[in-house]
Amino acid sequence: MSEPATLNGLKDQADGLRELFGQSPPPVHVVCCPNRPSLALSLVSELSQSLVSLERTVMWVDEIDFANREQWPLPCKVKFDLSKTLQGFVDLDQSVTPLKPTLWYGLSLHTGRIQDGVQTLSDRLMRSGVEFDTIIVSTAALKAESFKHYGARIHCTALTGCEPAELNQTFEWLAQTQDQTPVASWGLVLAGEAGTFENSVAWAEEKVQSNLGSKVKVLGHIDTSVAKLSLNSGWNRWPELTAKLSNHLLIH
């Protein structure tokens, strides 16, 4: 059985590279489904478990408020919102909790309200005694103001439906995010019935890249609409997609 994790002494087992080259701040990977926010919860939960199985140490930051969780429970008791730590009101170990020795969780519903510059979560984790490999954020639309408080390297992945209204909603989130903070990479996962994939790829290439000036990588497609995706077991149907997304998180 693994030893209990602590913020003062956990030794990362993922690899020895950081011992040779020094520890660098963990990147921040933001996952959003503007059309149905709760899907970001289930996808981040799946990806976090996948990264842990690959011996990575993960900080899961959860921005999905209770009205949008579709009864998806918090994975643990929460003492303080993560924003309290970022503002310096409580220590880090009061707002994050180990779900496993290499998987930590923090609820962050109010970080977007922070107006002043603060030490980022990434920098705080560097000083925690735990060598984190990545920060992964489950978020909803209209939350982009918080991302700059998590770290300097922000990578965004959007899960979007393929109907015109869904694509437009996702584009609005992409544009709002780019207005708020520099984004190192953009990824898209498309969800829709058969025959909608090709048009959605063309939309990504034309509208997103021409308007935002950023190259968007389509990471995969699932042949089920956003509305019909199951929260509890939906990702079991697409192991190749979750493996590809996990690899995307590892190399960025």
Contacts in CASP RR format, 6 or more apart in sequence:
PFRMAT RR
TARGET T0000
AUTHOR 0000-0000-0000
METHOD contacts of the structure
MODEL  1
MSEPATLNGLKDQADGLRELFGQSPPPVHVVCCPNRPSLALSLVSELSQS
LVSLERTVMWVDEIDFANREQWPLPCKVKFDLSKTLQGFVDLDQSVTPLK
PTLWYGLSLHTGRIQDGVQTLSDRLMRSGVEFDTIIVSTAALKAESFKHY
GARIHCTALTGCEPAELNQTFEWLAQTQDQTPVASWGLVLAGEAGTFENS
VAWAEEKVQSNLGSKVKVLGHIDTSVAKLSLNSGWNRWPELTAKLSNHLL
IH
2 100 0 8 1.000
2 101 0 8 1.000
3 101 0 8 1.000
4 98 0 8 1.000
4 101 0 8 1.000
5 98 0 8 1.000
5 100 0 8 1.000
5 101 0 8 1.000
5 102 0 8 1.000
5 104 0 8 1.000
5 130 0 8 1.000
6 98 0 8 1.000
6 130 0 8 1.000
7 92 0 8 1.000
7 93 0 8 1.000
7 96 0 8 1.000
7 128 0 8 1.000
7 129 0 8 1.000
7 130 0 8 1.000
8 128 0 8 1.000
8 129 0 8 1.000
9 129 0 8 1.000
9 130 0 8 1.000
10 57 0 8 1.000
10 101 0 8 1.000
10 102 0 8 1.000
10 129 0 8 1.000
10 130 0 8 1.000
10 131 0 8 1.000
11 131 0 8 1.000
12 18 0 8 1.000
12 57 0 8 1.000
12 102 0 8 1.000
12 130 0 8 1.000
12 131 0 8 1.000
12 132 0 8 1.000
12 133 0 8 1.000
13 55 0 8 1.000
13 102 0 8 1.000
14 54 0 8 1.000
14 55 0 8 1.000
14 56 0 8 1.000
14 57 0 8 1.000
14 133 0 8 1.000
15 55 0 8 1.000
18 24 0 8 1.000
18 131 0 8 1.000
23 126 0 8 1.000
23 131 0 8 1.000
25 120 0 8 1.000
25 122 0 8 1.000
25 123 0 8 1.000
25 125 0 8 1.000
25 126 0 8 1.000
25 151 0 8 1.000
25 152 0 8 1.000
25 153 0 8 1.000
26 59 0 8 1.000
26 122 0 8 1.000
26 125 0 8 1.000
26 126 0 8 1.000
26 132 0 8 1.000
26 133 0 8 1.000
26 134 0 8 1.000
26 135 0 8 1.000
27 122 0 8 1.000
27 134 0 8 1.000
27 135 0 8 1.000
27 153 0 8 1.000
27 154 0 8 1.000
27 155 0 8 1.000
27 184 0 8 1.000
27 252 0 8 1.000
28 121 0 8 1.000
28 122 0 8 1.000
28 134 0 8 1.000
28 135 0 8 1.000
28 136 0 8 1.000
28 137 0 8 1.000
28 147 0 8 1.000
28 150 0 8 1.000
28 151 0 8 1.000
28 153 0 8 1.000
28 154 0 8 1.000
28 155 0 8 1.000
29 134 0 8 1.000
29 135 0 8 1.000
29 136 0 8 1.000
29 137 0 8 1.000
29 155 0 8 1.000
29 156 0 8 1.000
29 157 0 8 1.000
29 249 0 8 1.000
29 252 0 8 1.000
30 137 0 8 1.000
30 139 0 8 1.000
30 147 0 8 1.000
30 154 0 8 1.000
30 155 0 8 1.000
30 156 0 8 1.000
30 157 0 8 1.000
30 177 0 8 1.000
31 40 0 8 1.000
31 43 0 8 1.000
31 44 0 8 1.000
31 47 0 8 1.000
31 136 0 8 1.000
31 137 0 8 1.000
31 138 0 8 1.000
31 139 0 8 1.000
31 157 0 8 1.000
31 158 0 8 1.000
31 159 0 8 1.000
32 40 0 8 1.000
32 138 0 8 1.000
32 139 0 8 1.000
32 140 0 8 1.000
32 141 0 8 1.000
32 143 0 8 1.000
32 156 0 8 1.000
32 157 0 8 1.000
32 158 0 8 1.000
32 159 0 8 1.000
32 173 0 8 1.000
33 39 0 8 1.000
33 40 0 8 1.000
33 43 0 8 1.000
33 158 0 8 1.000
33 159 0 8 1.000
33 160 0 8 1.000
33 226 0 8 1.000
34 140 0 8 1.000
34 141 0 8 1.000
34 158 0 8 1.000
34 160 0 8 1.000
34 166 0 8 1.000
34 169 0 8 1.000
34 170 0 8 1.000
34 172 0 8 1.000
34 173 0 8 1.000
35 159 0 8 1.000
35 160 0 8 1.000
35 161 0 8 1.000
35 166 0 8 1.000
35 169 0 8 1.000
35 170 0 8 1.000
35 226 0 8 1.000
36 226 0 8 1.000
36 227 0 8 1.000
36 229 0 8 1.000
37 64 0 8 1.000
37 68 0 8 1.000
37 69 0 8 1.000
37 139 0 8 1.000
37 140 0 8 1.000
37 141 0 8 1.000
38 64 0 8 1.000
38 68 0 8 1.000
38 69 0 8 1.000
38 70 0 8 1.000
38 72 0 8 1.000
38 231 0 8 1.000
39 159 0 8 1.000
39 226 0 8 1.000
39 229 0 8 1.000
39 231 0 8 1.000
40 64 0 8 1.000
40 138 0 8 1.000
40 139 0 8 1.000
40 140 0 8 1.000
40 159 0 8 1.000
41 62 0 8 1.000
41 64 0 8 1.000
41 69 0 8 1.000
41 72 0 8 1.000
41 138 0 8 1.000
41 231 0 8 1.000
42 72 0 8 1.000
42 231 0 8 1.000
42 232 0 8 1.000
42 234 0 8 1.000
42 235 0 8 1.000
43 138 0 8 1.000
43 159 0 8 1.000
43 235 0 8 1.000
43 245 0 8 1.000
44 60 0 8 1.000
44 62 0 8 1.000
44 136 0 8 1.000
44 137 0 8 1.000
44 138 0 8 1.000
45 60 0 8 1.000
45 75 0 8 1.000
45 138 0 8 1.000
46 235 0 8 1.000
46 242 0 8 1.000
47 136 0 8 1.000
47 242 0 8 1.000
47 245 0 8 1.000
47 246 0 8 1.000
47 249 0 8 1.000
48 58 0 8 1.000
48 60 0 8 1.000
48 103 0 8 1.000
48 136 0 8 1.000
49 103 0 8 1.000
50 242 0 8 1.000
50 243 0 8 1.000
50 246 0 8 1.000
51 58 0 8 1.000
51 133 0 8 1.000
51 134 0 8 1.000
51 136 0 8 1.000
51 246 0 8 1.000
51 249 0 8 1.000
51 250 0 8 1.000
52 58 0 8 1.000
52 100 0 8 1.000
52 102 0 8 1.000
52 103 0 8 1.000
54 246 0 8 1.000
54 250 0 8 1.000
55 102 0 8 1.000
56 102 0 8 1.000
56 133 0 8 1.000
56 134 0 8 1.000
56 250 0 8 1.000
57 102 0 8 1.000
57 103 0 8 1.000
57 104 0 8 1.000
57 130 0 8 1.000
57 131 0 8 1.000
57 132 0 8 1.000
57 133 0 8 1.000
58 102 0 8 1.000
58 103 0 8 1.000
58 104 0 8 1.000
58 132 0 8 1.000
58 133 0 8 1.000
58 134 0 8 1.000
58 135 0 8 1.000
58 136 0 8 1.000
59 96 0 8 1.000
59 104 0 8 1.000
59 105 0 8 1.000
59 106 0 8 1.000
59 121 0 8 1.000
59 125 0 8 1.000
59 132 0 8 1.000
59 134 0 8 1.000
59 135 0 8 1.000
59 136 0 8 1.000
60 99 0 8 1.000
60 103 0 8 1.000
60 104 0 8 1.000
60 105 0 8 1.000
60 106 0 8 1.000
60 136 0 8 1.000
60 137 0 8 1.000
60 138 0 8 1.000
61 82 0 8 1.000
61 106 0 8 1.000
61 108 0 8 1.000
61 121 0 8 1.000
61 135 0 8 1.000
61 136 0 8 1.000
61 137 0 8 1.000
61 138 0 8 1.000
61 150 0 8 1.000
62 74 0 8 1.000
62 105 0 8 1.000
62 106 0 8 1.000
62 107 0 8 1.000
62 108 0 8 1.000
62 137 0 8 1.000
62 138 0 8 1.000
63 108 0 8 1.000
63 109 0 8 1.000
63 111 0 8 1.000
63 137 0 8 1.000
63 138 0 8 1.000
63 139 0 8 1.000
63 140 0 8 1.000
63 143 0 8 1.000
63 146 0 8 1.000
64 72 0 8 1.000
64 138 0 8 1.000
64 139 0 8 1.000
64 140 0 8 1.000
65 109 0 8 1.000
65 140 0 8 1.000
68 140 0 8 1.000
70 231 0 8 1.000
72 231 0 8 1.000
74 107 0 8 1.000
75 99 0 8 1.000
75 105 0 8 1.000
76 97 0 8 1.000
76 99 0 8 1.000
76 105 0 8 1.000
77 97 0 8 1.000
78 95 0 8 1.000
78 97 0 8 1.000
78 106 0 8 1.000
78 107 0 8 1.000
79 90 0 8 1.000
79 94 0 8 1.000
79 95 0 8 1.000
79 97 0 8 1.000
80 89 0 8 1.000
80 90 0 8 1.000
80 94 0 8 1.000
80 95 0 8 1.000
81 95 0 8 1.000
81 107 0 8 1.000
81 108 0 8 1.000
81 109 0 8 1.000
81 110 0 8 1.000
81 111 0 8 1.000
82 95 0 8 1.000
82 96 0 8 1.000
82 106 0 8 1.000
82 107 0 8 1.000
82 108 0 8 1.000
82 111 0 8 1.000
82 121 0 8 1.000
83 108 0 8 1.000
83 109 0 8 1.000
83 110 0 8 1.000
83 111 0 8 1.000
83 112 0 8 1.000
83 113 0 8 1.000
83 114 0 8 1.000
84 90 0 8 1.000
84 94 0 8 1.000
84 95 0 8 1.000
85 91 0 8 1.000
85 92 0 8 1.000
85 94 0 8 1.000
85 95 0 8 1.000
85 96 0 8 1.000
85 121 0 8 1.000
85 124 0 8 1.000
86 111 0 8 1.000
86 114 0 8 1.000
86 118 0 8 1.000
86 119 0 8 1.000
86 120 0 8 1.000
86 121 0 8 1.000
86 124 0 8 1.000
86 149 0 8 1.000
87 114 0 8 1.000
87 118 0 8 1.000
88 118 0 8 1.000
92 124 0 8 1.000
92 125 0 8 1.000
92 128 0 8 1.000
95 106 0 8 1.000
95 107 0 8 1.000
96 104 0 8 1.000
96 105 0 8 1.000
96 106 0 8 1.000
97 104 0 8 1.000
97 105 0 8 1.000
97 106 0 8 1.000
98 104 0 8 1.000
98 105 0 8 1.000
99 105 0 8 1.000
104 130 0 8 1.000
104 132 0 8 1.000
108 137 0 8 1.000
108 146 0 8 1.000
111 146 0 8 1.000
111 149 0 8 1.000
111 150 0 8 1.000
112 143 0 8 1.000
112 145 0 8 1.000
112 146 0 8 1.000
112 149 0 8 1.000
113 145 0 8 1.000
114 146 0 8 1.000
114 149 0 8 1.000
117 149 0 8 1.000
118 149 0 8 1.000
120 148 0 8 1.000
120 149 0 8 1.000
120 150 0 8 1.000
120 151 0 8 1.000
120 152 0 8 1.000
121 135 0 8 1.000
121 149 0 8 1.000
121 150 0 8 1.000
121 151 0 8 1.000
122 135 0 8 1.000
122 150 0 8 1.000
122 151 0 8 1.000
122 152 0 8 1.000
122 153 0 8 1.000
123 151 0 8 1.000
125 132 0 8 1.000
125 135 0 8 1.000
134 249 0 8 1.000
135 150 0 8 1.000
135 151 0 8 1.000
136 249 0 8 1.000
137 147 0 8 1.000
137 150 0 8 1.000
139 146 0 8 1.000
139 147 0 8 1.000
141 169 0 8 1.000
141 172 0 8 1.000
141 173 0 8 1.000
141 176 0 8 1.000
142 176 0 8 1.000
144 173 0 8 1.000
144 176 0 8 1.000
144 177 0 8 1.000
144 179 0 8 1.000
144 180 0 8 1.000
144 181 0 8 1.000
145 180 0 8 1.000
147 154 0 8 1.000
147 177 0 8 1.000
147 180 0 8 1.000
147 181 0 8 1.000
148 154 0 8 1.000
148 180 0 8 1.000
148 181 0 8 1.000
153 184 0 8 1.000
154 181 0 8 1.000
154 182 0 8 1.000
154 183 0 8 1.000
154 184 0 8 1.000
155 183 0 8 1.000
155 184 0 8 1.000
155 185 0 8 1.000
155 186 0 8 1.000
155 187 0 8 1.000
155 249 0 8 1.000
155 252 0 8 1.000
156 174 0 8 1.000
156 177 0 8 1.000
156 183 0 8 1.000
156 185 0 8 1.000
156 186 0 8 1.000
156 187 0 8 1.000
157 186 0 8 1.000
157 187 0 8 1.000
157 188 0 8 1.000
157 189 0 8 1.000
157 219 0 8 1.000
157 245 0 8 1.000
157 248 0 8 1.000
158 170 0 8 1.000
158 173 0 8 1.000
158 174 0 8 1.000
158 186 0 8 1.000
158 187 0 8 1.000
158 188 0 8 1.000
158 189 0 8 1.000
159 188 0 8 1.000
159 189 0 8 1.000
159 191 0 8 1.000
159 226 0 8 1.000
160 166 0 8 1.000
160 167 0 8 1.000
160 169 0 8 1.000
160 170 0 8 1.000
160 188 0 8 1.000
160 189 0 8 1.000
160 190 0 8 1.000
160 191 0 8 1.000
160 200 0 8 1.000
160 226 0 8 1.000
161 167 0 8 1.000
161 170 0 8 1.000
161 190 0 8 1.000
161 191 0 8 1.000
161 192 0 8 1.000
161 200 0 8 1.000
161 225 0 8 1.000
161 226 0 8 1.000
162 190 0 8 1.000
162 191 0 8 1.000
162 192 0 8 1.000
162 193 0 8 1.000
162 196 0 8 1.000
162 197 0 8 1.000
162 199 0 8 1.000
162 200 0 8 1.000
162 225 0 8 1.000
163 192 0 8 1.000
163 196 0 8 1.000
166 226 0 8 1.000
167 200 0 8 1.000
167 203 0 8 1.000
167 207 0 8 1.000
170 188 0 8 1.000
171 207 0 8 1.000
171 208 0 8 1.000
171 211 0 8 1.000
174 186 0 8 1.000
174 208 0 8 1.000
174 212 0 8 1.000
174 216 0 8 1.000
175 211 0 8 1.000
175 212 0 8 1.000
177 183 0 8 1.000
178 212 0 8 1.000
178 214 0 8 1.000
183 214 0 8 1.000
184 252 0 8 1.000
185 217 0 8 1.000
185 252 0 8 1.000
186 208 0 8 1.000
186 212 0 8 1.000
186 214 0 8 1.000
186 215 0 8 1.000
186 216 0 8 1.000
186 217 0 8 1.000
187 216 0 8 1.000
187 217 0 8 1.000
187 218 0 8 1.000
187 219 0 8 1.000
187 248 0 8 1.000
188 204 0 8 1.000
188 216 0 8 1.000
188 217 0 8 1.000
188 218 0 8 1.000
188 219 0 8 1.000
188 220 0 8 1.000
189 218 0 8 1.000
189 219 0 8 1.000
189 220 0 8 1.000
189 221 0 8 1.000
189 222 0 8 1.000
189 241 0 8 1.000
189 245 0 8 1.000
190 196 0 8 1.000
190 197 0 8 1.000
190 200 0 8 1.000
190 201 0 8 1.000
190 218 0 8 1.000
190 220 0 8 1.000
190 221 0 8 1.000
190 222 0 8 1.000
191 221 0 8 1.000
191 222 0 8 1.000
191 224 0 8 1.000
191 225 0 8 1.000
191 226 0 8 1.000
191 229 0 8 1.000
192 200 0 8 1.000
192 221 0 8 1.000
192 222 0 8 1.000
192 223 0 8 1.000
192 224 0 8 1.000
192 225 0 8 1.000
192 226 0 8 1.000
193 223 0 8 1.000
193 224 0 8 1.000
193 225 0 8 1.000
194 223 0 8 1.000
197 221 0 8 1.000
200 221 0 8 1.000
201 218 0 8 1.000
204 216 0 8 1.000
204 218 0 8 1.000
205 216 0 8 1.000
208 214 0 8 1.000
208 216 0 8 1.000
209 215 0 8 1.000
209 216 0 8 1.000
219 241 0 8 1.000
219 244 0 8 1.000
219 245 0 8 1.000
219 248 0 8 1.000
220 241 0 8 1.000
220 244 0 8 1.000
222 229 0 8 1.000
222 237 0 8 1.000
222 238 0 8 1.000
222 241 0 8 1.000
224 237 0 8 1.000
235 241 0 8 1.000
235 242 0 8 1.000
END
